[in-house]
Amino acid sequence: MVCRAVLVAVVALLAFPAHAEIVGKARVIDGDTLEIAGQRIRLHGIDAPESDQTCWAGATEWACGREATFALAYETGMHWVTCREKGGDGDGGAAYVCTVGNRDLGARMVGAGWALAVGGVAAAYAGEETAARAARKGLWRGEFVLPWEWRKARTR
């Protein structure tokens, strides 16, 4: 009977693998990337401008990438961040849904206009992106190159 119980437990563990969870104080790398305990964490379902990316409001160029980085730093503050592995980041690494308390950092960044909803979860943040765009928040207050297009142009 004990052997059967052990076998059932092993099969259950193999069928439902645990997703990695990382908890700690975060250092912000850019508008969609954190570091906790030395591990880089890419936020799942969003893409923000790179730290050195610029945007335009009329004829004025402004440091939108730096502002997106500051926005994520504001959201994390000195709070503990909990990140749960959600899937791939498109570059072969893992992506995580990270929260401070019950606040989803990806939803907050998209809702404030500092990141775009991307990938298969774009629908999850579509409402936040629509509202940010309508209110001309963050990136939406002017013109910008999509972050993935900006990165692509920089690698040519």
JOTA-V646542 format. One record per backbone hydrogen bond with DSSP energy under -1.0 kcal/mol. NH is the residue of the N-H (numbers start at 1). CO is the residue of the C=O. If there is no record, write none. Layout:
BEGIN
{{NH;CO} {NH;CO}}
END
This chain:
BEGIN
{{5;1} {6;2} {7;3} {8;4} {9;5} {10;6} {11;7} {12;8} {13;9} {14;10} {15;11} {16;12} {22;83} {24;81} {27;35} {29;33} {30;33} {33;30} {34;41} {35;27} {36;39} {39;36} {41;34} {43;32} {44;96} {47;116} {53;50} {55;62} {56;143} {57;60} {60;57} {62;55} {64;62} {65;53} {67;63} {68;64} {69;65} {70;66} {71;67} {72;68} {73;69} {74;70} {75;71} {76;72} {77;73} {79;76} {81;24} {82;99} {83;22} {84;97} {85;20} {86;95} {87;95} {89;93} {95;87} {96;42} {97;84} {99;82} {100;103} {103;100} {105;98} {108;104} {109;105} {110;106} {111;107} {112;108} {113;110} {114;109} {116;47} {118;45} {122;119} {124;121} {129;125} {130;126} {131;127} {132;128} {133;129} {134;130} {135;131} {137;132} {139;113} {140;137} {141;138} {142;139} {143;56} {150;146} {151;147} {152;148} {153;149} {154;150} {155;151}}
END
